[in-house]
Amino acid sequence: MEADELLLRVAGGDQQAFEDLYGLVSGPVFGLVRRVVRDLAQSEEVAQEVLLELWRSAAKFDPGRGSAMSWILTLAHRRAVDRVRSARAAGEREQREAWRAHHPAFDQVTEEVEAGLEREWVRVCLDRLTELQRQSVTLAYYEGYTYREVAERLSLPLGTVKTRMRDGLTRMRECLGGVA
């Protein structure tokens, strides 16, 4: 009896037809799965899943779209490819987890605390500058003005502003040097 006829009988719930179909297609199904999956134990498992799928979904077979053997081998191929992809994805997940274990995650709380402490030190150091140095540094670095714009806002010559900035930044660097 041919696979087409057996599969149609299996769709009707005929257990003997399923046994006969099993004997007819189990070898080709296993061979195809083995070539795709390669691992013996995994291949046996996938082939068994495909044959169980035949029992459950035999009614989905449409003889007008092709032969039963083609349909069965297509099921087997798809299932084998799914297993390979699943195994590959699992391996990639394991690699990512291993990488994460060796590269601890960014500690947001620690970074925020450190940034807060650094801001506080900058404030302390700014307070140690003269009023004129603090104005120049604040306008340039916190408000985004150029040296020329700072000079215009403070009604001072550009050279004076540059000198104040240099002296102020030097004092800031010295003050922050103990923090860094």
C-alpha positions in Angstrom: 0.0 0.0 0.0 1.3 3.5 -0.8 1.9 6.3 1.7 -0.9 8.4 0.2 -3.5 5.8 0.9 -2.1 4.9 4.3 -2.1 8.6 5.3 -5.7 9.1 4.3 -6.7 6.0 6.4 -4.6 7.4 9.3 -6.6 10.6 9.0 -9.7 8.5 9.6 -8.1 7.1 12.8 -7.0 3.7 11.5 -4.3 2.4 13.8 -3.2 -0.4 11.6 -2.7 2.0 8.7 -0.5 4.1 11.1 1.6 1.1 11.9 2.1 0.4 8.2 2.8 4.0 7.5 5.3 4.1 10.3 7.1 1.1 8.9 7.2 2.7 5.4 8.3 6.2 6.3 10.3 6.0 9.6 13.6 5.2 7.8 13.5 8.1 5.3 12.2 10.4 8.1 15.1 9.5 10.4 17.6 9.7 7.6 16.6 13.2 6.6 16.4 14.4 10.2 19.9 12.8 10.9 21.4 14.7 8.0 20.0 18.0 9.3 20.4 17.6 13.1 23.5 15.4 13.1 23.3 14.4 16.8 22.0 10.9 17.1 19.9 11.3 20.2 18.4 14.6 19.0 17.7 13.0 15.6 15.8 10.1 17.2 13.8 12.5 19.3 12.9 14.7 16.3 12.0 11.7 14.1 9.7 10.4 16.9 8.1 13.9 17.1 7.5 13.9 13.4 5.9 10.5 13.4 3.7 11.5 16.3 2.8 14.6 14.4 1.7 12.4 11.5 -0.8 10.6 13.7 -2.2 13.9 15.1 -2.3 15.9 11.8 -2.9 13.3 9.1 -6.2 15.1 8.3 -4.3 18.2 7.2 -2.7 16.2 4.3 -4.1 17.3 0.9 -3.4 14.8 -1.8 -4.1 17.5 -4.4 -1.0 19.4 -3.3 1.5 16.6 -3.6 2.4 13.1 -2.5 2.2 11.9 1.1 5.9 11.1 1.2 6.8 14.7 0.1 4.4 16.1 2.8 5.9 13.9 5.5 9.5 14.7 4.5 8.6 18.4 4.5 7.3 18.0 8.0 10.4 16.2 9.0 12.7 18.8 7.5 10.9 21.7 9.1 11.0 20.0 12.5 14.7 19.2 12.1 15.5 22.8 11.1 13.5 24.1 14.1 15.5 21.8 16.4 18.8 23.1 15.0 17.7 26.7 15.3 16.5 26.1 18.8 19.8 24.4 19.8 21.8 27.3 18.3 19.6 29.9 20.1 20.1 28.1 23.4 23.8 28.0 22.8 23.9 31.7 22.1 21.8 32.4 25.2 24.3 30.4 27.3 27.2 32.3 25.8 25.5 35.6 26.6 24.8 34.5 30.1 28.4 33.4 30.6 29.6 36.7 29.2 27.3 38.6 31.6 28.6 36.5 34.5 32.1 37.7 33.7 31.1 41.3 32.9 28.9 42.6 35.8 26.1 44.9 34.8 26.5 48.7 35.1 25.7 49.7 38.6 23.4 52.7 38.2 23.1 53.5 41.9 26.9 53.6 42.4 27.3 55.8 39.4 24.7 58.3 40.5 26.2 58.5 44.0 29.7 59.1 42.5 28.3 61.7 40.2 26.6 63.4 43.1 29.8 63.4 45.1 31.8 64.8 42.1 29.2 67.6 41.7 29.5 68.5 45.4 33.3 68.6 45.1 33.0 70.9 42.1 30.7 73.2 44.1 33.2 73.3 47.0 36.1 74.1 44.6 34.1 76.8 42.8 33.4 78.4 46.2 37.2 78.6 46.8 37.7 80.8 43.7 37.6 84.5 43.8 34.3 86.1 42.8 35.7 87.2 39.4 37.1 83.8 38.6 33.9 82.0 39.6 31.8 84.3 37.4 34.1 83.7 34.4 34.2 79.9 34.9 30.5 79.7 35.5 29.5 81.7 32.5 31.9 79.8 30.2 31.4 76.2 31.5 27.9 76.1 32.9 26.1 78.6 30.7 28.0 77.9 27.5 29.4 81.4 26.7 32.6 81.8 24.7 35.5 83.8 26.2 34.5 86.8 24.0 30.9 86.6 25.2 32.0 86.4 28.8 34.1 89.5 28.3 31.2 91.3 26.8 28.8 90.3 29.6 31.2 91.3 32.3 32.3 94.4 30.5 36.0 93.4 30.7 38.8 93.1 28.2 39.1 89.7 26.5 42.7 89.3 27.9 41.5 89.8 31.5 38.8 87.2 31.1 41.3 84.7 29.7 43.6 85.3 32.6 40.8 84.9 35.1 39.7 81.7 33.4 43.2 80.3 33.3 43.8 81.1 37.0 40.4 79.8 38.0 40.8 76.6 36.1 44.2 76.0 37.6 42.8 76.5 41.1 39.9 74.1 40.2 42.3 71.5 39.0 44.4 71.8 42.1 41.3 71.6 44.3 39.9 68.6 42.4 43.2 66.9 42.2 42.6 65.5 45.7 39.3 64.0 44.5 40.4 62.3 41.3 
